[in-house]
């Protein structure tokens, strides 16, 4: 059983705004330190950024208006990162947080829902939330600004032989941040599937283990077709990765974790792109 939301869901809108601000920080410094929280809904977008790179209100508004609409009132608060945290990584690459992390091979349910939801979003680029349960052959769709019967037909074309195809159980709706609020890192199940642990992917630079170690766990899980677990403490200069297929422990310098995650983000197109769909 797996859930997926699309990039217009209010929680993903919040993630995308946070990711775009991280992208902006990287245009000002190739090693920024930033953590962003976004709460959006009902005409207001609240943003708190702990950042080494300062943004003008116009820069922030341009991102919010592009992603969420120019009707939003932007409430922006910017503060410097804590001096002790900043000093932790001043001289060399070190883990930016305590954490446990997991990577899981993307399986059939994840691949199916990812494919179907992307196709639905190409046709209806509005707020949507979806659940797929392969064993019971059930697909549940909540797609805003779309006729339920049209969505049902589209899902049926993509997934032959469903026993239950449930669309908009409460009826057709408009969705978006005027119906619901959105918050950063509230849809990690949609972004990480069965790999969800304690860290959030969005609104942080690569020095944060929540981002970089999670990404490397995901990469290793796909490469080895095995569950990968990792743990680290703030200030560590290495990370241990353990595979469910082997007793061997891989020890990576944190600098290698950073460079691998950086390559992944670069190929994806940036942190805002990561926020759109997550890891699958």
HUMO-V586069 format. One line per field, one symbol per residue. ss: DSSP state (A for helix, B for strand, O for the rest). phi: phi as a letter, one per 20 degrees, with the letter a starting at -180 (. if undefined). A space follows every 50 residues. Layout:
BEGIN
ss: ???
phi: ???
END
This chain:
BEGIN
ss: OBBBBOOOOAAAAAAAAAAAAAAAAAAAOOOOOBBBBBBBBOOBBBBBBB BOOOOOAAAAAAAAAAAAOOOOBBBBBBBOOOAAAAAAOOOOOOOOOOBB BBBOOOOAAAAAAAAAAAAAAAAOOOOBBBBBBOOOOBBBBBBOOOOAAA AAAAAAAAOOOOOBBBBOOOOOOOOOOOOOOBBOOOOAAAAAAAAOOOOO OOOBOOOOAAAAAAAAAAAAAAAAOOOBBBBBOOOOOBBBBBBOOOOOBB BBBAAAAAAAAAAAAAAAOOAAAAAAAOOO
phi: .bdbdefefgffffffffffffgffffebfcfcbbcdcccrlnccecdce bededffffffgffffedoeefedddcccffgfffffgdfebfcgeafrd bbccgfdfffffffffffffffececgbcbcccggeldcdccdflbfgff fgfffffecfnfeccdclgeofbemnfedbeccfmecfffeclfefcdde fdncfffffgeffgffgffffffelbfdcbbbdgnfdccedddfebefde ddgfffgfffffffffffopfffgffcmeb
END
